[in-house]
Amino acid sequence: MPLWPVYTGAPAPHDGITRLPPPPPWRAFDGGPVLDPPDADGDPAAASPDRAHRAATYQATEDTVQLVNAALYLRRPLLVTGPPGTGKSSLAYAVARELRLGPVLRWNITSRSTLGDGLYTYDPLSRLYAARHTTRPPGADADAPAAATGVEDHLRLGPLGTALLPYARPRALLIDEIDKSDLDLPNDLLHVLEEGQYEIPELVRASRDTPGGHAEVLVDGADRRVPVERGLVRCHAFPFVVLTSNGEREFPPAFLRRCVSLRLRQPDDDHLAEIVRAHLGEPDGYARQLIHRFLSRVGSGELATDQLLNAIYLARSSGLGADSLDELAEQLMPYLGRSAQPDAF
């Protein structure tokens, strides 16, 4: 049985990730102790109905399947570029669902995001407050638990930091809208994603006074603690990292050459029909008219597929007449931008 592809775009989840061949020697990682992957329902936000629906109904193109597998085989991040509404973010959930990678770790990027935000957060003020309350006042219950004063009690790993833990199989990490970041973040990500590891200085210092340098820290998205030895986190299975971009900026060549790049284009007639079928069932005659109208307008400005889905859903459920439906569809599918889309079909 051929190993390729591991990700197929099929609707049924499977354990094909276990068939991945060993990584290239320059992308091999040996972090430990190895952790069991979390349950798919371990993070309620990641398992929300809307995200589960997007994952189950995602319609992958042939190019998408090929380049997702390239990223998995090469243990490289996948940089996904395309217009709004083409399914860039949904791809991470679809791959995680099919390959049973557990809850998707999501890092939403803003202009103020820094590498540290993605790795971990540490609250020294809460630790100081806890330290002041370790001494029980006279008459206090002797059996009451003392306030936690260790560094690890006031530290939580972020989505990137959690993804780089030594899990037995890759975690899925979505770094959404990387083009919104400041100029330094892509370069700052280079070292961590290339090395597959990072240090937590607060735990490194605390380990000097801790036998064995062992700490238990909270992970992103769950109240679960995992071991960290001497403040160093190193992955075992490199995570499946999806970075999304609307194509609003250029990235440094050093960043691009360390990613597998996938460009999503506006879907054609057949692909749009598949998307509608997956979300809303077989498209009827009016739905196909809306698909045709959507495609005829998409070359003159920016439109998103979810605008089309909204129009078709209301056409089926509102009970309006034809003239009212046409007017409503026009209002639901305004241009999001006036720049022409050279990739439109």
Secondary structure, DSSP 8 states (H G I E B T S, - for coil): -----S----SS---GGGG-----GGG----SS-B----TTSSTTTT-HHHHHHHHH----HHHHHHHHHHHHHT--EEEE--TTSSHHHHHHHHHHHHT--S-EEEE--TT--HHHHHEEE-HHHHHHHHHT-S--TT--TTS-----SGGGGEEE-HHHHHTS-BSS--EEEEE-GGGS-TTHHHHHHHHHHHTEEE-HHHHHHHTTSGGGEEEEE-TTSS-EEEEETTEEE-SS--EEEEEE-S-S---HHHHTTSEEEE-----HHHHHHHHHHHHSS--HHHHHHHHHHHHHGGGSB--HHHHHHHHHHHHHS---HHHHHHHHHHHS--SBSS--TT--
